[in-house]
Amino acid sequence: MSMYEITFPSGKDHCSAWHLPGTGDAFAGAGGRPCVVMAPSFGGTRDGGLQAYAEGLATAGLDVVLFDYRGFGGSTGTPRQDVSFLRQRQDYHAAITAARRLPGIDPARIVLWGNSYAGGHVVAVAARDQHVAAVISMTPAMDGITVVRQLARNGGPLHLIRATVNGLRDALRAVTGRTPLLVPVGGEPGSNAIMVKRGLLPAYRAVAGPAWRNEVCARTALQVAFNRPIKFASRVSCPLLIQAGTHDQLVPPAPARRAAAKAGSRAQLVEYPIDHLDVYTGPAQAHALADQLTFLRHTLAPSPTRHQTSAPRHKEP
């Protein structure tokens, strides 16, 4: 499987990405091949559990661009390890622009792919970029309020207080120009981690890549409840596949169901009897990927001709 390192600009910085060219002509058309744009979940890096999906999609005939957000992995940007859902959505828009300019790519057939936090991002991004051809949203964090409630159930009544205090301390450090206060991404109940659940950290480490660091800026906790991609679901105009875990103990499936209902006939909802991290390995991963390929074969009809010589540019609001 061929894989090339590329970079593209986002804001004043650059995102690093892997470009995996598609194999064969199964999805090829006169306008070129489709391209799937992918990014990691909350606090993740591109080498953490997503390569099996990227390689599976490329083997089926789709190009793939898998990138790190600014401030993570191989991408530039400071502060490092700062999870800003607004900035990460901007990175998706920048990645779409880069993908549309790749040789051999049909700019009219860009697919957005995301899981967990990114599973919400792709819905919000597609609502703004009406040229996106399809969206795959797996185990998505569609409603930050629901996520916060679940974290409170996992971590006990003091978890939100602890996370808020650390977030405020870090926000003050940002205002005064000091180095960020870093807290773990995942950990046991009672820890300073943003996401807590018994046995969560070993499960994270089992799928994390070498670039992953179990730390994020504590200010991230102050933003989670305001990240509500579900508000954009009714504005997605392209086919949308939502894959939810009925046993998900980090991101409950109810908001995914509501998002699918808001999207109406454009959405297909598939549920699996799995927990949040099960989609990275084993039968659950294979099943989810197979369903994604079936969805894409039904939705990505080849463009008969290339209607434009330059890629359409997304203008940020």
RODO-2510 file (C-alpha; in nm, 4 decimals, decimal comma):
residues 317
     n   res          X          Y          Z
     1     m     0,0000     0,0000     0,0000
     2     s     0,1539     0,3304    -0,1124
     3     m     0,1427     0,6195     0,1341
     4     y     0,2927     0,9653     0,0881
     5     e     0,3595     1,2442     0,3374
     6     i     0,2010     1,5755     0,2370
     7     t     0,1395     1,9079     0,4103
     8     f    -0,1199     2,1770     0,3567
     9     p    -0,1789     2,5218     0,5079
    10     s    -0,4409     2,5853     0,7727
    11     g    -0,4494     2,9343     0,9165
    12     k    -0,0917     3,0428     0,9837
    13     d     0,0271     2,6859     1,0298
    14     h     0,0565     2,3622     0,8345
    15     c    -0,1117     2,0268     0,8835
    16     s     0,0788     1,7077     0,8121
    17     a    -0,1066     1,4273     0,6379
    18     w    -0,0737     1,0904     0,4703
    19     h    -0,2037     1,0568     0,1174
    20     l    -0,2998     0,7008     0,0238
    21     p    -0,3797     0,6714    -0,3487
    22     g    -0,6697     0,4440    -0,4336
    23     t    -0,6037     0,1031    -0,5877
    24     g    -0,7809     0,0086    -0,9087
    25     d    -1,0640     0,1771    -1,0940
    26     a    -1,3716     0,0707    -0,8941
    27     f    -1,4614     0,4316    -0,8096
    28     a    -1,2881     0,6028    -1,1022
    29     g    -1,4788     0,8365    -1,3317
    30     a    -1,4020     1,0834    -1,6057
    31     g    -1,3479     1,3500    -1,3406
    32     g    -1,1054     1,1358    -1,1386
    33     r    -1,1287     0,9315    -0,8198
    34     p    -1,3115     1,0260    -0,5002
    35     c    -1,1042     1,1233    -0,1963
    36     v    -1,1856     1,0491     0,1665
    37     v    -1,0680     1,3168     0,4121
    38     m    -1,0050     1,1744     0,7605
    39     a    -0,8837     1,3060     1,0967
    40     p    -0,8404     1,1604     1,4471
    41     s    -1,0743     1,1719     1,7432
    42     f    -1,0421     1,3748     2,0656
    43     g    -0,6741     1,4347     2,1438
    44     g    -0,5700     1,1737     1,8881
    45     t    -0,3105     1,1497     1,6129
    46     r    -0,3369     0,9996     1,2662
    47     d    -0,1271     0,6958     1,3628
    48     g    -0,3762     0,5863     1,6275
    49     g    -0,6118     0,3175     1,5007
    50     l    -0,7223     0,4876     1,1790
    51     q    -0,4753     0,3283     0,9375
    52     a    -0,6823     0,0114     0,8987
    53     y    -0,9760     0,2221     0,7813
    54     a    -0,7574     0,4355     0,5538
    55     e    -0,5931     0,1316     0,3975
    56     g    -0,9256    -0,0471     0,3561
    57     l    -1,0772     0,2512     0,1784
    58     a    -0,7707     0,2942    -0,0450
    59     t    -0,7637    -0,0755    -0,1326
    60     a    -1,1256    -0,0437    -0,2443
    61     g    -1,0299     0,2326    -0,4879
    62     l    -1,0681     0,5606    -0,2997
    63     d    -0,7881     0,8067    -0,2356
    64     v    -0,7491     0,8956     0,1314
    65     v    -0,6050     1,2010     0,3064
    66     l    -0,5513     1,1330     0,6780
    67     f    -0,4219     1,4370     0,8663
    68     d    -0,3163     1,5613     1,2090
    69     y    -0,4861     1,8703     1,3496
    70     r    -0,2773     2,1779     1,4194
    71     g    -0,0930     2,1378     1,7451
    72     f    -0,0919     1,7561     1,7257
    73     g     0,1385     1,4915     1,5829
    74     g     0,3397     1,6099     1,2850
    75     s     0,1457     1,9341     1,2332
    76     t     0,2687     2,2755     1,3395
    77     g     0,0804     2,5153     1,5633
    78     t     0,0810     2,6254     1,9255
    79     p    -0,0162     2,5677     2,1927
    80     r     0,0457     2,1985     2,1493
    81     q    -0,2248     1,9502     2,2555
    82     d    -0,5035     2,2101     2,2546
    83     v    -0,8363     2,0542     2,1480
    84     s    -1,0384     2,3383     1,9965
    85     f    -1,3392     2,2057     1,8062
    86     l    -1,3692     2,5289     1,6061
    87     r    -1,0042     2,5172     1,4990
    88     q    -1,0292     2,1476     1,4169
    89     r    -1,3269     2,2146     1,1907
    90     q    -1,1195     2,4799     1,0141
    91     d    -0,8494     2,2160     0,9627
    92     y    -1,1065     1,9891     0,7969
    93     h    -1,2000     2,2701     0,5564
    94     a    -0,8315     2,3238     0,4772
    95     a    -0,7847     1,9493     0,4193
    96     i    -1,0801     1,9463     0,1781
    97     t    -0,9217     2,2268    -0,0231
    98     a    -0,5926     2,0343    -0,0336
    99     a    -0,7641     1,7090    -0,1339
   100     r    -0,9492     1,8767    -0,4207
   101     r    -0,6158     1,9912    -0,5631
   102     l    -0,4482     1,6496    -0,5614
   103     p    -0,3760     1,5045    -0,9057
   104     g    -0,6349     1,2571    -1,0262
   105     i    -0,8976     1,3592    -0,7702
   106     d    -1,2539     1,4442    -0,8660
   107     p    -1,3180     1,7637    -0,6634
   108     a    -1,6923     1,6984    -0,6775
   109     r    -1,6556     1,3656    -0,4895
   110     i    -1,4952     1,4484    -0,1561
   111     v    -1,6026     1,2274     0,1346
   112     l    -1,5686     1,3372     0,4973
   113     w    -1,4857     1,0665     0,7509
   114     g    -1,4648     1,1074     1,1270
   115     n    -1,5184     0,9143     1,4478
   116     s    -1,5901     1,0282     1,8035
   117     y    -1,5142     1,4034     1,8283
   118     a    -1,4302     1,4088     1,4564
   119     g    -1,7563     1,2259     1,3874
   120     g    -1,9290     1,5434     1,4977
   121     h    -1,6874     1,7699     1,3111
   122     v    -1,7678     1,6137     0,9738
   123     v    -2,1378     1,6922     1,0139
   124     a    -2,0711     2,0578     1,0978
   125     v    -1,8180     2,0895     0,8137
   126     a    -2,0468     1,9300     0,5547
   127     a    -2,3266     2,1655     0,6568
   128     r    -2,1020     2,4588     0,5574
   129     d    -1,9443     2,3050     0,2475
   130     q    -2,2348     2,2034     0,0281
   131     h    -1,9971     2,0544    -0,2340
   132     v    -1,9104     1,7542    -0,0115
   133     a    -2,0373     1,4329    -0,1736
   134     a    -2,0870     1,2092     0,1327
   135     v    -2,0208     1,1926     0,5070
   136     i    -1,9282     0,8993     0,7328
   137     s    -1,9772     0,9745     1,1028
   138     m    -1,8760     0,6874     1,3325
   139     t    -1,9481     0,6750     1,7088
   140     p    -1,9989     1,0524     1,6849
   141     a    -1,9962     1,3093     1,9638
   142     m    -2,3031     1,4911     1,8330
   143     d    -2,3989     1,6750     2,1513
   144     g    -2,1432     1,7995     2,4017
   145     i    -2,4045     1,8374     2,6731
   146     t    -2,4821     1,4663     2,6564
   147     v    -2,1095     1,3853     2,6606
   148     v    -2,0581     1,5961     2,9740
   149     r    -2,3476     1,4198     3,1470
   150     q    -2,1987     1,0816     3,0604
   151     l    -1,8579     1,1837     3,1921
   152     a    -2,0239     1,2907     3,5165
   153     r    -2,1861     0,9476     3,5408
   154     n    -1,8515     0,7776     3,4742
   155     g    -1,6437     0,9954     3,7049
   156     g    -1,8790     1,0792     3,9884
   157     p    -2,0089     1,4152     4,1089
   158     l    -1,6645     1,5699     4,1609
   159     h    -1,5370     1,5030     3,8101
   160     l    -1,6965     1,8067     3,6462
   161     i    -1,5875     2,0335     3,9316
   162     r    -1,2286     1,9111     3,9040
   163     a    -1,2266     1,9486     3,5234
   164     t    -1,3770     2,2984     3,5415
   165     v    -1,1279     2,4190     3,8024
   166     n    -0,8357     2,2864     3,5972
   167     g    -0,9847     2,4432     3,2846
   168     l    -1,0134     2,7834     3,4489
   169     r    -0,6580     2,7607     3,5810
   170     d    -0,5339     2,6836     3,2297
   171     a    -0,7422     2,9619     3,0746
   172     l    -0,5800     3,2057     3,3183
   173     r    -0,2374     3,0766     3,2189
   174     a    -0,3264     3,1404     2,8526
   175     v    -0,4324     3,4985     2,9274
   176     t    -0,1108     3,5664     3,1184
   177     g     0,1132     3,4057     2,8558
   178     r     0,2291     3,1113     3,0639
   179     t     0,2743     2,7530     2,9466
   180     p    -0,0476     2,5469     2,9350
   181     l    -0,1665     2,3292     3,2185
   182     l    -0,1803     1,9802     3,0697
   183     v    -0,4104     1,7052     3,1950
   184     p    -0,4555     1,3459     3,0729
   185     v    -0,6901     1,2719     2,7840
   186     g    -0,8144     0,9528     2,9490
   187     g    -0,7853     0,7972     3,2905
   188     e    -0,9577     0,6377     3,5850
   189     p    -1,2420     0,8009     3,7793
   190     g    -1,0922     1,0384     4,0348
   191     s    -0,8046     1,1417     3,8075
   192     n    -0,7544     1,4778     3,6355
   193     a    -0,8271     1,3254     3,2944
   194     i    -1,0875     1,4854     3,0676
   195     m    -1,2449     1,1503     2,9812
   196     v    -1,2771     0,8984     3,2600
   197     k    -1,3944     0,5385     3,2734
   198     r    -1,2621     0,2326     3,4466
   199     g    -1,0063     0,0617     3,2232
   200     l    -1,0088     0,3465     2,9704
   201     l    -0,6359     0,4226     2,9607
   202     p    -0,5208     0,0654     2,8781
   203     a    -0,7834     0,0564     2,6030
   204     y    -0,6529     0,3855     2,4636
   205     r    -0,2933     0,2693     2,4708
   206     a    -0,3856    -0,0505     2,2884
   207     v    -0,4836     0,1467     1,9774
   208     a    -0,2685     0,4610     2,0108
   209     g     0,0251     0,5257     1,7806
   210     p     0,3773     0,6457     1,8676
   211     a     0,2841     1,0135     1,8234
   212     w    -0,0039     1,0017     2,0730
   213     r     0,0425     1,1786     2,4046
   214     n    -0,1984     1,1245     2,6906
   215     e    -0,2308     1,4947     2,7592
   216     v    -0,4339     1,7930     2,6442
   217     c    -0,4651     2,1530     2,7552
   218     a    -0,6991     2,1642     3,0549
   219     r    -0,8944     2,4538     2,8965
   220     t    -1,0410     2,1931     2,6611
   221     a    -1,2851     2,0903     2,9325
   222     l    -1,4511     2,4327     2,9187
   223     q    -1,5423     2,3830     2,5508
   224     v    -1,6853     2,0320     2,5418
   225     a    -2,0445     2,1250     2,6281
   226     f    -2,0483     2,3930     2,3563
   227     n    -1,9554     2,1456     2,0826
   228     r    -2,2994     2,0532     1,9452
   229     p    -2,2778     1,9337     1,5831
   230     i    -2,6320     1,8016     1,6120
   231     k    -2,7472     2,1579     1,5418
   232     f    -2,6061     2,1260     1,1876
   233     a    -2,7500     1,7855     1,0973
   234     s    -3,0582     1,9217     0,9215
   235     r    -2,8344     2,1343     0,6958
   236     v    -2,6271     1,8454     0,5576
   237     s    -2,7369     1,8088     0,1954
   238     c    -2,5374     1,4977     0,0984
   239     p    -2,5801     1,1304     0,1963
   240     l    -2,4800     1,0724     0,5579
   241     l    -2,3872     0,7415     0,7222
   242     i    -2,4027     0,7477     1,1035
   243     q    -2,2585     0,4479     1,2880
   244     a    -2,3339     0,4316     1,6607
   245     g    -2,2469     0,1920     1,9420
   246     t    -2,5458     0,0895     2,1504
   247     h    -2,3132     0,0131     2,4466
   248     d    -2,1047     0,3296     2,4124
   249     q    -2,0036     0,4461     2,7619
   250     l    -1,8249     0,7616     2,6488
   251     v    -2,0511     0,8983     2,3746
   252     p    -2,4085     0,7725     2,4244
   253     p    -2,5930     0,6850     2,0997
   254     a    -2,9106     0,8899     2,1612
   255     p    -2,7751     1,2130     2,0024
   256     a    -2,6597     1,0146     1,6962
   257     r    -3,0139     0,8879     1,6559
   258     r    -3,1518     1,2392     1,6869
   259     a    -2,9012     1,3693     1,4333
   260     a    -3,0064     1,1005     1,1854
   261     a    -3,3703     1,1977     1,2374
   262     k    -3,2861     1,5638     1,1751
   263     a    -3,1036     1,4763     0,8526
   264     g    -3,4094     1,2849     0,7364
   265     s    -3,3961     1,0748     0,4204
   266     r    -3,0338     1,1751     0,3548
   267     a    -2,9155     0,9815     0,6620
   268     q    -2,8599     0,6129     0,7191
   269     l    -2,8224     0,5059     1,0824
   270     v    -2,6516     0,1760     1,1669
   271     e    -2,6087     0,0620     1,5263
   272     y    -2,3668    -0,1968     1,6612
   273     p    -2,3603    -0,3699     2,0039
   274     i    -2,0205    -0,2190     2,0917
   275     d    -1,8490     0,0269     2,3265
   276     h    -1,6706     0,3405     2,2098
   277     l    -1,3199     0,2075     2,1379
   278     d    -1,4302    -0,1277     1,9923
   279     v    -1,4435     0,0200     1,6399
   280     y    -1,0627     0,0268     1,6149
   281     t    -0,9937    -0,3461     1,6115
   282     g    -1,1304    -0,6910     1,5418
   283     p    -1,4731    -0,7856     1,4050
   284     a    -1,6278    -0,4488     1,4960
   285     q    -1,3704    -0,2645     1,2855
   286     a    -1,4163    -0,4998     0,9910
   287     h    -1,7949    -0,4721     1,0112
   288     a    -1,7916    -0,0927     1,0305
   289     l    -1,5525    -0,0655     0,7351
   290     a    -1,7607    -0,3044     0,5258
   291     d    -2,0714    -0,0954     0,5920
   292     q    -1,8831     0,2208     0,4965
   293     l    -1,7771     0,0710     0,1638
   294     t    -2,1305    -0,0467     0,0897
   295     f    -2,2578     0,3046     0,1635
   296     l    -1,9967     0,4652    -0,0622
   297     r    -2,0624     0,2265    -0,3504
   298     h    -2,4269     0,3298    -0,3425
   299     t    -2,3657     0,7035    -0,3093
   300     l    -2,0545     0,7857    -0,5140
   301     a    -2,1656     0,7657    -0,8734
   302     p    -1,8740     0,8713    -1,0968
   303     s    -1,8892     1,2240    -1,2361
   304     p    -1,9379     1,1952    -1,6145
   305     t    -1,7160     1,4946    -1,6905
   306     r    -1,4950     1,7403    -1,5099
   307     h    -1,6968     2,0622    -1,5020
   308     q    -1,4153     2,2815    -1,3746
   309     t    -1,0420     2,3110    -1,4172
   310     s    -0,9732     2,4475    -1,0693
   311     a    -1,0987     2,3207    -0,7376
   312     p    -1,3844     2,5063    -0,5670
   313     r    -1,2632     2,7008    -0,2660
   314     h    -1,4442     2,7043     0,0654
   315     k    -1,4764     3,0476     0,2188
   316     e    -1,4770     3,0503     0,5961
   317     p    -1,7644     3,2423     0,7554
***
